[in-house]
Amino acid sequence: MKRTTDEIRKKILEVLSNGKVYSFSALERKVNTSSQSIRSNCRAMEKLNFIKIIHISAEESGSGRASYTVKIINEGLKWLDKLKKI
C-alpha cells in the first residue's frame, strides 16, 4: 500500500529526531522510499523550517563529489511531537 506524503515526512522526521545528520541516500534506506521522494519531501520540509539541508560542494567533500546532508531543527521536533500526540 502506498504511503501518504504526511506518513513519509513523519518517518523522515522520526529518523532525524535523534539529532544526527543524514545524507539523502541514508534517509532513502532508513525510510524505505525512493531518492526522488526523499529529495522532494526534504525540500518541502526545509521551506516549512522543519529541517535544514546542507550542501557540501565537490571541493569540500572527501570524495570530490557534491552531496547534501539533512538535519532536523527545532520546529521539526515540535511538529513531530504534535503528530505523535494525534
Rosetta blueprint (number, residue, H / E / L):
1 M L
2 K L
3 R L
4 T L
5 T H
6 D H
7 E H
8 I H
9 R H
10 K H
11 K H
12 I H
13 L H
14 E H
15 V H
16 L H
17 S L
18 N L
19 G L
20 K L
21 V L
22 Y E
23 S E
24 F H
25 S H
26 A H
27 L H
28 E H
29 R H
30 K H
31 V H
32 N L
33 T L
34 S L
35 S H
36 Q H
37 S H
38 I H
39 R H
40 S H
41 N H
42 C H
43 R H
44 A H
45 M H
46 E H
47 K H
48 L L
49 N L
50 F L
51 I E
52 K E
53 I E
54 I E
55 H E
56 I E
57 S L
58 A L
59 E L
60 E L
61 S L
62 G L
63 S L
64 G L
65 R L
66 A L
67 S E
68 Y E
69 T E
70 V E
71 K E
72 I E
73 I L
74 N H
75 E H
76 G H
77 L H
78 K H
79 W H
80 L H
81 D H
82 K H
83 L H
84 K H
85 K H
86 I L
